[in-house]
């Protein structure tokens, strides 16, 4: 497997929507209109490809973006100079191959180059997403709060110091 990363283009929308739908149990659903709107707001929007097939994607938003996510807004009220990872999705066939870690490394590099202090995200704790919590902990994320969102779901609000050694 040889994975390459590039900016998310219009031609990727169908593949991204499909990947998002496969993971909708652990992230919010997207339709084509919402995806286009998010892509326009995102500071970082990339896809991962293997043999010209989109196998993952990343959407991230800078501090100050007019993004209506309640989790993004939670961070915006408490932190400055951050990049918020809205979603990283990797196809089932490519999980465990380092694609997710590479997306986070790219987001950390982007945040550092933009002069940000924090890379932030949320992880489900109710219902639990133990694999994601462990993944984020290995990358240096720490919990700074929790928030209850729609349907009684609880998320752990996580931050990572962009300048911390890895």
C-alpha positions, 0 to 999 in steps of 0.5 A: 500500500502506497498512500499519498495525501493531497487537497480535497477536490470537488471530484472527491465528494462522492468518495468522501460522502461514502467514507463518512457514511461508513463511519456515521456511528461515530461521527455526524452524518453529511450530505453533499450540500453540508460537505461543500459548505464545510470544505469551504470553511475548513483551513485544512481539507485533505484526502488520502489515496491508495492506487487512485482510490480515496481511502481517507479524509480530514476536515479541520477548522481554524480558530475564528472560523464561522463554524456552527458545530457545538463542539467547535464552539466549546473550544472557541469559548475556551481557547485561542490559536487552535486548529479543530479536527472535525473529522478524520475518516479512514476506510476499514481496509486501511485502518491500522496502516498509519493513515490516521496518524499521518493525517494528525501529523499533517494537522499538527504540522499545519497548526505549527506553521500557522502559529497555533498552540493547540490541536483540538478535537472531541472523542466519544465517551458515551457511548465509548470509543475506546480505540479512539481515546487510546489513539489520541492519548498516544498522540499526546492529547489530554482531556480538558472537559466533557460535553453532552451533545444530542441524544445523550452522547457524551464527548471528551474534549481533547487538546494537544500542545502543537509544540510538545515533543512526539 
